[in-house]
Amino acid sequence: MKKLLLFIGLFFAIALSSFAQKYALVDMEYILENIPSYEIANQELEKTGKLWQEEVENMQKDVQNMYKSFQANLASLSANEKTKRENAIVAKESELQALRNKYFGAEGEMFKRRQSLIEPIQDSVYNAIKEIALTYGYQAIIDRASATSMIFASPDIDISNDVLAKLGYSK
């Protein structure tokens, strides 16, 4: 009887342990900070973004100057001239909005640049994480950087350095 109970207990222990899931953590910020091409791409995006922002701000100043000039001369303008200047200001504002959308809109140049520069790097990191997960049997890998509700996690389950090594950047 004891052997039967021991056998049943052992069977349940083995069955339960086979359902145990393996988890790991990665810190995407840490990984990306240690990839030189990511830093270069970010610097290029920042530099381009500043240039485009300056262009937008200069056009915005032009619109403001046009409006101030219009306000200052409002009393001395004829009705036809008022309409003409108002239309010019509205056209310039429309041009400004179009420029903003061209550079910073949802499908703008900044979005396209980010996709072409950053997305391939992120894809390679994702593929490295996926390979490690499949190789070592992890059912879930959680990003420590975006898991805002995570209070503590053991450094023993952090595989960020393994991901960097898989990508060829040893730490």
C-alpha positions in Angstrom: 0.0 0.0 0.0 2.8 2.4 0.9 4.5 1.6 -2.5 1.3 2.4 -4.3 0.9 5.7 -2.5 4.5 6.5 -3.1 4.1 5.7 -6.8 1.0 7.8 -7.1 2.7 10.7 -5.3 5.7 10.4 -7.5 3.5 10.3 -10.6 1.7 13.5 -9.6 5.0 15.2 -8.8 6.4 14.3 -12.2 3.2 15.3 -13.9 3.1 18.7 -12.2 6.7 19.4 -12.8 6.3 18.7 -16.5 3.7 21.5 -16.6 6.1 24.0 -15.0 6.8 26.9 -17.3 10.1 28.6 -17.8 10.2 32.4 -17.8 13.0 34.8 -18.6 13.4 38.5 -18.6 15.1 40.9 -21.0 15.8 44.6 -20.7 15.2 46.0 -24.2 16.6 49.4 -23.2 19.8 47.8 -22.0 20.1 45.6 -25.1 19.5 48.5 -27.6 21.9 50.8 -25.7 24.6 48.2 -26.3 24.1 48.0 -30.0 26.2 50.6 -31.7 24.1 50.7 -34.9 21.0 51.5 -32.8 22.8 54.5 -31.2 24.0 55.7 -34.6 20.5 55.4 -36.1 19.0 57.3 -33.1 21.6 60.1 -33.5 20.8 60.4 -37.2 17.1 60.5 -36.5 17.6 63.2 -33.8 19.8 65.3 -36.1 17.3 65.0 -39.0 14.4 65.7 -36.7 16.1 68.9 -35.4 16.7 70.2 -38.9 13.1 69.5 -39.9 11.8 71.1 -36.6 13.9 74.2 -37.3 12.3 74.4 -40.8 8.8 74.1 -39.3 9.6 76.7 -36.6 10.9 79.2 -39.2 7.8 78.9 -41.3 5.7 79.3 -38.1 7.6 82.5 -37.3 6.9 83.7 -40.9 3.2 83.1 -40.3 3.3 84.9 -37.0 5.1 87.9 -38.6 2.5 88.0 -41.4 -0.3 88.0 -38.8 1.4 90.7 -36.7 1.9 92.9 -39.8 -1.7 92.4 -40.7 -2.8 93.4 -37.2 -0.6 96.4 -37.2 -1.8 97.7 -40.5 -5.5 96.6 -40.2 -6.9 100.1 -39.8 -5.2 101.4 -42.9 -6.0 98.5 -45.2 -8.9 98.4 -47.7 -11.4 95.6 -47.6 -9.9 94.1 -50.7 -6.3 94.3 -49.2 -7.6 92.8 -45.9 -9.1 89.8 -47.7 -6.0 89.4 -49.7 -3.7 89.3 -46.6 -6.1 87.1 -44.7 -6.0 84.6 -47.6 -2.2 84.8 -47.7 -2.0 84.0 -44.0 -4.5 81.1 -44.2 -2.5 79.7 -47.2 0.8 80.0 -45.3 -0.8 78.3 -42.3 -2.1 75.5 -44.5 1.4 75.2 -46.0 2.8 75.0 -42.4 0.4 72.2 -41.5 1.2 70.3 -44.7 5.0 70.6 -43.9 4.4 69.3 -40.3 2.4 66.4 -41.7 5.1 65.7 -44.3 7.8 65.5 -41.7 6.1 64.4 -38.5 2.7 63.0 -39.5 1.6 59.4 -39.0 3.0 58.5 -42.4 5.6 61.2 -42.5 9.2 61.2 -43.3 10.3 60.8 -39.7 8.1 57.7 -39.4 9.5 56.2 -42.6 13.1 57.0 -41.5 12.5 55.4 -38.1 11.1 52.3 -39.9 14.0 52.0 -42.2 16.7 52.6 -39.6 15.4 51.2 -36.3 13.0 48.5 -37.3 15.6 46.1 -38.8 17.6 46.4 -35.5 14.6 45.7 -33.4 13.7 42.7 -35.7 17.1 41.2 -35.2 16.8 41.6 -31.4 13.4 40.0 -31.6 14.7 37.1 -33.7 17.6 36.5 -31.3 15.2 36.5 -28.3 12.9 34.0 -30.2 15.9 31.7 -31.0 17.0 31.7 -27.3 13.4 31.1 -26.2 13.1 28.1 -28.5 16.5 26.7 -27.7 16.1 26.9 -23.9 12.4 26.1 -23.8 11.1 29.5 -22.4 7.4 29.8 -22.6 7.5 33.5 -22.0 10.1 36.2 -22.1 9.1 39.5 -20.5 10.6 42.9 -21.2 11.8 44.3 -17.9 11.9 47.9 -19.4 8.2 48.0 -20.3 6.9 45.9 -17.4 5.9 48.9 -15.2 4.2 46.8 -12.6 7.2 44.5 -12.0 8.6 45.3 -8.6 11.4 42.7 -8.4 12.8 40.0 -10.6 15.7 37.8 -10.0 18.8 38.8 -12.1 19.3 35.0 -12.6 16.4 34.9 -15.1 17.6 38.0 -17.1 18.9 36.9 -20.5 19.7 40.3 -21.9 23.5 39.5 -22.1 22.7 36.2 -23.8 20.7 38.2 -26.4 23.6 40.6 -26.9 26.0 37.6 -27.3 23.6 36.0 -29.8 23.7 39.3 -31.8 27.5 39.4 -31.7 27.8 42.1 -29.0 29.4 40.4 -26.0 29.0 42.1 -22.6 
